[in-house]
Amino acid sequence: MAPLPKKKHSRARKGGRAAHHFLTKGALSVCQQCRSVKLPHRVCPTCGYYKGRAVVDVQDPGVQVAEVDEHAGHNH
């Protein structure tokens, strides 16, 4: 048989524990290319740019833009 609590936890104790169970707003940033609002550290859904480089073709969303990777072959 599992152990049972000897006394009931009060509303204040329960509420104090649950005080950290709230939702926070997600962060937003501005795209440097087209100035639209986007999620940070993600490709802009409007123009397809990330960190000043074209990463995704917006007209054909499944296609990535082929670029030479300056870090190719490096194990970081």
N, C-alpha and C positions, 0 to 999 in steps of 0.2 A: 504494500500500500504506500502511496506517495505521501510525503509530509504535507501537512496542511498549516496555513498561517494561524497563529494563536489569536491575533486581533485584526480587526478590520482596518484597512488603510483609509484615512480620512479623505474628505473631498479636497482639502488643501494639498495634501501629499500627492494625491492622484493628479490634481490640476498642475502642481509644480512640475511633476515629471512630464506631463503632456504639453508643457509650455513651449517645448522645442519642436513639436510636431506640426509645424506650419509650413506652408509653401512659400517660396521666394520667387520673385520675378526673374525671368531669364534675361541674361545680358544681351544687348544689341550693339552692333557697331555699324559704321558707315563704310560702304565700298569706296575705295580710293579711285576706282576707274569711273563708275557711273553715279556715285553719290547716293545710291539707294540703300535702304536699311537691310542688313543681313545679320546672320548669326556669326559670332566671332569664330575664327579659325576654321571657316568653311568657305567653299567656293560660292561666289555670288550667283544666285539663281537668275538674276536679270541679265548680266553680261557674260558670265562664265569665267571671270578673272579671279585669281587668288595671288596675293602678294605681287601685284603688278604684272603677272604673266597670264596669258590665255591658257586655261586648263581644260575647259569643256566647251564644245561647240553648242551654242544655245539653240540654233535652228535644228540640230540633230542631237538631242541630249545624251544618247547612248555612246556617242563618239568622243573620245578624248583627243585633244590637239597634240600632235606629235612634236616634241621639242627635244633638243639635245640636253641631257642631264649632265650638269657639270660635276656631279658627285657620283657618276656611274662607276661602279667597280670599287668604291670605297666602303669599308665596313665600319660604320659608326654606330 
